[in-house]
Amino acid sequence: MAISILDISEVSINCADMACTKEFYRLLGMHQSSDVLSPVQSGDGLGLAGEVQCLSHQMRAGAGEAQTALSLLQWLQPPSWGEVPAIPHQLGYARLAFYVSDLDWLYQQLLDRQSAALSELYCDQPTGLRWCYCRDPNGCLVELVERSGSTTAGYLVLNCEDLAKSIAWYNVLFDLQPGPVQRLGVAPQLLDGRKPGQVISVQMNLPETAANRFGLVLQQWQQPEAQGQPFKKANHMGISCLAFVVADVQEAYEYLQSERIDGVFAPCQWQTGSVKDRRRSLFMYDPTGACIELREEVDA
């Protein structure tokens, strides 16, 4: 019996400079809220020793829409550390894609601000699809895809060690539905000007009944092969976690224990701000080592 995923709640990014990071995503069309300082609390449920504290800021494309949020975290105790990999084929979370309505305008804005690693504009001639890549102030790779309508978070790309194993894991445990398998070329510019790369890619989606259309894209590099390991510390710089909403975290934990799933931490009360922001959470690692949060909102 799969764990029922009610929603894909948010993607977390650990940042070094909250102000610069907010300004970047505001330019993309995400709306700001208020910075929230978490209480000092135990880091056991996240795999961090001792007490932890962070500054958080949630951004969405619009109020009241069924969409995945962006959660910016600046760790204070222990501080955010490490560097975002410069290569796109590092194992783990690789890039976050946004759908934007006016790519030409946004591209010019990024040029004017001398945004890091801004690629050329790409266009798929048969379909007319246009997109580009850049990096946020923390070094995270961001993909901008032109599509009519308001800005929204589109999908998160995860570089897998074993694509077939990862597809089965997300499908069996969470009932995420795989789309068609695609073989895609990768622009040489993303690979520091080397010859084009190639990946095998599958988008995993919530059931058709879900309002949220955010997708998790699993991909396995064919050329060049993936390198390194995903982040093993919750406060490592970069895209750190993908959060799913479930009805009952304790029930999910017991199911995962019964199935002898490795890399699962015991449920915890995780609080990002006031008591209204507390939630029951369970953190775990997928087969590649990427961090997943199962979240149950708690009424104050």
N, C-alpha and C positions, 0 to 999 in steps of 0.2 A: 504494500500500500504506500503510494507516494505521499510526501508531505504536501499539503495543499498551499500553494503560494497565492496569496491574495493580491499582492502588488509588488512591483519592483520599486522600492521606496526612494533610494538615493545612491549616488556614487560619491565616495569620500576622497578628497584630495588633501594630503598633508602639505602645508605650505610654510615658507620661511617668512614671507612678508604678506600679511593679510590684506593690507591696503592696496598694494599693487595687484594682487591676485583678484580682488573684488573688482577693481577698475577694468581689468582685462575681460572678465566674463560679463561685466555690465556692457562693455562695448559690443559683445556678441549678441546682446539682447536679453540677458538674464536680469531679473529684478532683485535688488538688494533687500535684506531685512536688517536686523540689528545684530551686532556682535554680542555673543553670550559667553560668559565665563562659567565654566563648569565648576562644581565643588571639587575639593580634593577628595578622591575616592580610591578604592582598591583597584589595581590594574590586573588582578588575577584572571578575570574573565577574558582579558585581551592578550594574555600571555606576557604581561609586563610585571616585573617584580616591584613590590612596594606600592606607594601611593602615586596617583597620576592626576594631572589637571591639564585642560586645554581650553583655548579660545575657539569658538565655533561660529560659523556664519552660513546660513542656508540660503541658496539662491534658486529661484524658479523662473520659468519663462512667463508665467501669468498666474493670477490668483484663481483658485477654484477649478483648475484644470486637472484632468487625470494624466499626470506626467511624472517622470522621475526627476527628483531634485538633485542639486549639486551641493554637497556639504563640504565646506572649506574648514580645515582644522589646522590651527597653529598650536603645537604642543609646547607647553611651558614646563611641565614636570612629568617625565624627563623631556628635554627639548627635542623638537624635530631634528632629525639628523640624516646624514647620507646624501647621495646625489641620485637624480633621475638618470637612468641609462641613456646614453646618447644614441644608441643603436635601436632601430625599430623592431629587431628580432630577439630582444631579451625575453626570456620566459616570464609569464605573468601578465598583468594588465598593461596593454601596449598603447592604446590611444582611446580618446573619447570623441565621438562624432556628434555634431550639432547640425540640424537643418536650419538654414537661414533663407530669407526671402530675397535679399538683394546682395548677391555675392560680390558684384563689381564694387558697390559702395563700401562694403566691409573690407574688401581687399585693399582698396585705396586707403582706408583708415589705418589698417595694419601697416601699410607701406609708410605712411606719414609718421607713424609712431616707431618705425624701425623695429617691428616685432621680430623676435628671434626665429631664425630658421624658416622664414616664410618661403614656401615653395612657389613655383609658377602656377598659373591657373590651368587645370586640366579639363578636357572635354571629351566625353565618349561620343564619337560621331554618330553611331547608329541610334542612340537614345537621346542625345542632346544633354545628358547629365553633366553638370559642371561641379568641380570641387577643388579644394586646395588644402594644404597642410601648414601648420605653424606650431610654435611651442608657447605655452603660457609662461608667466614669470618664474615658475618653479622648474621649467624644463619639460613639463608633460606635453606629449604630442597630442595635438588637437586637429581633428579633421572637420572641415566646413563644407557642407553639401548644400547646393542650392535647391530649394523646394518652395513652392508657394505657401503662404500662410505665415503665422508668427514663428519666431525662433523657438525651438524645442530641442531638448536632449534626445538624440536619435538612437544611439547604440554605443556599447562599450566593447572594445576588441580585446580578447584575451589570447595570448600566444600559448599554445598547449604543447606539452611534450608528446602526448599520444592522443590524437584527435578522436579516434574511435572510442577510446576509454572515457574521454571527457564527455562526449556526446551521450554515451550510455549512462554516465554518472548523473548528469543534470536531468536526463529524461526519467530515469528510474526513481531517483530520490525526490525530484521536485516537479515532475510531469511537464517540464519545459519541452516544447515541440520543435524538432529540428526541421529547418527548411531545406531547400535543395543544396546539394554539395556543389561548390563552385571552385574552379581553378582560376586564380587571378594573378595577373602580372603586377609587379611592384615597380614604381618609377625609380630609375637610378638615383635621382636626387635624394630620395629617402635613404639610400644606401651609400651616401657620401660620394656620389658620382660613379660608383662601380657599375658593372653590368646589371641589367634588370633582374629583380628577384621574382620568386614565384611562391604562392601560398595556396593551400587548400582551405576553404572557408565554409562554415555552416552557421547560420543565424538561429539561435534558440529563442523561442517566443513563448510568452504566456498563452494559455488557452484562448480561443477566439472570443470567449465570453468576457474576457478582461477588457476594460476600457483603455488601459495603458498599453501603448504600442511600442514601448522601449524594448530594444532587443539586446541580447548578449551574443556577440559574434565570437565563435571559437575558431581559431585558425592554427594551422600547423605549417611552419615554413619548410619548403622544399629546397629553395636556393636563395640565400645561404641557409644553413641549418640554424635553428634557434640556439641561443647561448645563455649562460648564466643561470640564475635561480630567482624566483619571485622574492619579494621582500618578506623577511621573517620577523620583523618588528613592526608593531602597530603604529609607531611614530616615525617610520622611515618616510623620507620625502617622496612625493609623487602620488599616483592613483593607488589608494591603499585598500579599498574595500567596496564591495557591492552588497547592498542591504535588501533583503526580501522581507515582506510582511507575512506573518503566519498568524493563525488564530490562537495557538497555544504553544509557547516555547517549550514548556516542560514536556508536553506530549511529543513534540518534535525530538527533543533530546532523548527521551526514552526509546523512541523508534530508532534513532541513529545508533544508540547503544545496542539495541537488540539486533541490528544489522551489522554490528561490529565495524562501524565506519571509523576510520582512523582520523586523527587531527581535529577532534571535537573538544572544545572547552566546555566546562559546566556552565549552565545558565547563570546570569548575573543581573543585577539592577544597574543599568548604565544610565547616567544622568548627565546631559550636556548643558543644562542651565538650571532653571528653577525646578521645583517639584513637579510642575506641569510638564516638564520636558523629560522626565524620567521614563524609562521603558525597560521591560524585560528583554534581554538579548542573549543570544548564543552565538559565539564566534567559532568558525571552523575553517579548515583548509580543503580546497578541492584537490583532485588528483595531481594537478601541476604544482600546487602549493599556493594558489591565490586565495586571499582571505574573503570569506563570505560571512555576512551577518544575517541571522534569522531574528527578526524583531517582532515583538508584541507590544503594541502601545498600551500604556497603563493610565487609567483615569486617576487624577489627583483626588 
